[in-house]
């Protein structure tokens, strides 16, 4: 006999029994990407008419020389991702792109022979994967989270880009932009007082080519002579030095250079003549007494 405490068994329906083959809870079902050559074909209307397979090229057309296809001229949105709408006019350039099976690498359509595929890029093709409700295809780029940034991802669909080649170019440049930004964030900031900071300050000073004129002097202009008088302040400062220089040689004149009393000066003095006359009268008396 069954114990009344034992649980009753559920009767599984056919739908419930089929769920047993599914992956356990918590795990994602494997992504169906398919294998082999890509099957999705990009279709772009030229002058209102779609391109037929008979008019397609058998090789990839050359890339246009457009600054937007360079890392310096990249057009980004507010989220730091490429703005595909800004490349709308380039669809016509790749309109006659061959079907994926005619590309140099059918498993990686849009890539030229020998071209490097950066890390983080992959191809997706819903038609190759066997999807019946979706027909998206293109290149997806991802950069996983790091210490400075979170995970970033961007999908470039050939339905919006217009070609496999343009989708690959945009995905490659998006990855290069992320890598360049990550390197910039990772670079250490030079501290104040270090050699790097000093070199940066020196570089700023070297940019200044003109130096201001010294105080008290006015820079010469056209039409002015070279022998103009200096500024008033400079004249006042130089005057005491010149006066002291003139007084110094007068004080240090030797006695030998002093002017002696001449005979003409003696002859012109009446008092001196009287004294000399008295001395001449006294000389005979002194001689008689002797």
PEVENRA-V553453 format. One record per pair of residues at least 4 apart in sequence whose ideal C-beta (glycine too) atoms are under 7 Angstrom apart, sorted by the first residue. I is the first residue (numbers start at 0). J is the second residue. D is the distance in whole Angstrom. If there is no record, write none. Layout:
i = <I & I>
j = <J & J>
d = <D & D>
//
This chain:
i = <1 & 11 & 11 & 12 & 13 & 22 & 22 & 31 & 31 & 32 & 32 & 33 & 33 & 33 & 33 & 35 & 35 & 36 & 36 & 36 & 36 & 37 & 37 & 37 & 37 & 37 & 37 & 37 & 37 & 38 & 38 & 38 & 38 & 39 & 39 & 39 & 39 & 39 & 39 & 40 & 40 & 41 & 41 & 41 & 41 & 41 & 42 & 42 & 43 & 43 & 43 & 43 & 43 & 44 & 44 & 45 & 45 & 45 & 50 & 50 & 50 & 50 & 52 & 54 & 55 & 55 & 55 & 55 & 56 & 56 & 56 & 56 & 57 & 57 & 58 & 59 & 59 & 59 & 59 & 60 & 60 & 60 & 60 & 62 & 62 & 63 & 63 & 65 & 66 & 67 & 67 & 67 & 67 & 67 & 68 & 70 & 70 & 70 & 73 & 73 & 73 & 74 & 74 & 74 & 75 & 75 & 75 & 75 & 76 & 76 & 80 & 80 & 81 & 81 & 81 & 81 & 83 & 83 & 86 & 86 & 89 & 90 & 90 & 93 & 93 & 93 & 93 & 96 & 96 & 96 & 97 & 97 & 99 & 99 & 99 & 100 & 102 & 102 & 102 & 103 & 103 & 103 & 104 & 107 & 107 & 108 & 109 & 109 & 109 & 109 & 109 & 110 & 110 & 110 & 116 & 117 & 117 & 119 & 119 & 119 & 119 & 120 & 120 & 120 & 120 & 120 & 121 & 122 & 123 & 123 & 123 & 124 & 124 & 125 & 125 & 125 & 125 & 125 & 126 & 126 & 126 & 135 & 135 & 136 & 137 & 137 & 137 & 137 & 137 & 137 & 138 & 138 & 138 & 138 & 139 & 139 & 140 & 140 & 140 & 140 & 141 & 142 & 142 & 142 & 143 & 144 & 144 & 144 & 145 & 147 & 147 & 147 & 148 & 148 & 151 & 153 & 155 & 155 & 155 & 155 & 156 & 157 & 157 & 157 & 157 & 160 & 160 & 160 & 161 & 162 & 163 & 164 & 165 & 166 & 167 & 168 & 169 & 170 & 171 & 172 & 173 & 174 & 175 & 176 & 177 & 178 & 179 & 180 & 181 & 182 & 189 & 189 & 189 & 190 & 191 & 192 & 193 & 194 & 195 & 196 & 197 & 198 & 199 & 200 & 201 & 212 & 212 & 215 & 215 & 215 & 216 & 219 & 223 & 229 & 229 & 231 & 232 & 233 & 234 & 237 & 238 & 239 & 240 & 241 & 242 & 243 & 246 & 247 & 248 & 252 & 260 & 260 & 262 & 263 & 264 & 265 & 268 & 269 & 270 & 271 & 272 & 273 & 274 & 275 & 276 & 277 & 278 & 281 & 282 & 283 & 284 & 285>
j = <5 & 15 & 16 & 16 & 17 & 26 & 28 & 128 & 129 & 123 & 128 & 124 & 127 & 128 & 129 & 106 & 127 & 99 & 100 & 105 & 106 & 99 & 105 & 106 & 108 & 122 & 124 & 127 & 136 & 99 & 124 & 126 & 127 & 99 & 124 & 126 & 134 & 136 & 157 & 98 & 99 & 96 & 157 & 161 & 162 & 163 & 49 & 50 & 50 & 90 & 91 & 94 & 161 & 48 & 49 & 50 & 91 & 94 & 54 & 55 & 94 & 95 & 98 & 95 & 95 & 96 & 97 & 98 & 60 & 95 & 96 & 97 & 97 & 101 & 97 & 96 & 102 & 111 & 164 & 92 & 93 & 95 & 96 & 68 & 168 & 89 & 92 & 89 & 72 & 72 & 73 & 74 & 85 & 86 & 168 & 172 & 175 & 176 & 81 & 172 & 176 & 81 & 82 & 85 & 79 & 80 & 81 & 82 & 80 & 82 & 153 & 173 & 153 & 169 & 172 & 173 & 159 & 160 & 165 & 169 & 165 & 94 & 161 & 161 & 162 & 164 & 165 & 162 & 163 & 164 & 101 & 102 & 105 & 108 & 163 & 105 & 108 & 109 & 163 & 110 & 111 & 112 & 110 & 116 & 122 & 163 & 138 & 163 & 164 & 166 & 167 & 114 & 116 & 167 & 120 & 171 & 174 & 140 & 141 & 142 & 174 & 138 & 140 & 170 & 171 & 174 & 139 & 138 & 136 & 137 & 139 & 128 & 136 & 130 & 133 & 134 & 135 & 136 & 130 & 134 & 136 & 156 & 158 & 157 & 154 & 155 & 156 & 157 & 160 & 166 & 155 & 166 & 167 & 170 & 152 & 154 & 153 & 170 & 173 & 174 & 152 & 151 & 174 & 177 & 150 & 148 & 149 & 150 & 181 & 181 & 184 & 185 & 181 & 184 & 177 & 173 & 160 & 166 & 169 & 170 & 160 & 161 & 162 & 163 & 166 & 165 & 166 & 169 & 165 & 166 & 167 & 168 & 169 & 170 & 171 & 172 & 173 & 174 & 175 & 176 & 177 & 178 & 179 & 180 & 181 & 182 & 183 & 184 & 185 & 186 & 193 & 195 & 196 & 196 & 196 & 196 & 197 & 198 & 199 & 200 & 201 & 202 & 203 & 204 & 205 & 216 & 218 & 230 & 232 & 233 & 230 & 223 & 227 & 233 & 234 & 235 & 236 & 237 & 238 & 241 & 242 & 243 & 244 & 245 & 246 & 247 & 250 & 251 & 252 & 256 & 264 & 265 & 266 & 267 & 268 & 271 & 272 & 273 & 274 & 275 & 276 & 277 & 278 & 279 & 280 & 281 & 282 & 285 & 286 & 287 & 288 & 289>
d = <5 & 5 & 5 & 7 & 7 & 5 & 5 & 4 & 6 & 6 & 5 & 6 & 4 & 4 & 7 & 7 & 7 & 6 & 5 & 3 & 6 & 4 & 6 & 7 & 5 & 6 & 5 & 6 & 6 & 7 & 6 & 5 & 5 & 7 & 5 & 5 & 6 & 3 & 6 & 5 & 7 & 6 & 4 & 6 & 5 & 6 & 6 & 7 & 6 & 5 & 7 & 4 & 5 & 6 & 5 & 6 & 6 & 5 & 6 & 6 & 6 & 6 & 7 & 6 & 5 & 7 & 5 & 7 & 6 & 5 & 7 & 5 & 6 & 6 & 7 & 7 & 7 & 6 & 6 & 7 & 6 & 7 & 7 & 7 & 7 & 7 & 5 & 7 & 3 & 5 & 7 & 6 & 7 & 6 & 6 & 6 & 6 & 7 & 7 & 6 & 6 & 7 & 5 & 4 & 6 & 7 & 6 & 6 & 6 & 4 & 5 & 7 & 7 & 5 & 7 & 5 & 6 & 6 & 7 & 7 & 6 & 7 & 3 & 6 & 3 & 5 & 5 & 5 & 7 & 6 & 4 & 6 & 6 & 4 & 7 & 5 & 4 & 7 & 7 & 7 & 6 & 4 & 5 & 7 & 6 & 4 & 7 & 4 & 4 & 6 & 4 & 5 & 6 & 6 & 6 & 6 & 5 & 6 & 5 & 6 & 5 & 6 & 5 & 5 & 7 & 6 & 6 & 6 & 6 & 7 & 6 & 6 & 4 & 4 & 4 & 6 & 5 & 6 & 7 & 6 & 7 & 5 & 7 & 5 & 7 & 5 & 4 & 5 & 7 & 4 & 5 & 5 & 5 & 4 & 7 & 5 & 5 & 4 & 5 & 5 & 5 & 5 & 7 & 5 & 5 & 7 & 5 & 4 & 6 & 7 & 4 & 6 & 6 & 7 & 6 & 5 & 5 & 4 & 5 & 5 & 6 & 7 & 6 & 6 & 5 & 5 & 4 & 7 & 6 & 7 & 6 & 6 & 6 & 6 & 6 & 6 & 6 & 7 & 7 & 6 & 7 & 6 & 6 & 6 & 6 & 6 & 7 & 6 & 6 & 7 & 5 & 4 & 5 & 7 & 6 & 6 & 7 & 6 & 7 & 6 & 6 & 6 & 7 & 7 & 6 & 6 & 5 & 5 & 5 & 6 & 6 & 5 & 6 & 4 & 6 & 6 & 7 & 6 & 6 & 6 & 7 & 6 & 6 & 7 & 7 & 6 & 7 & 6 & 7 & 6 & 5 & 7 & 6 & 6 & 7 & 6 & 7 & 7 & 7 & 6 & 6 & 7 & 7 & 7 & 7 & 6 & 7 & 6 & 7 & 7 & 6 & 6>
//
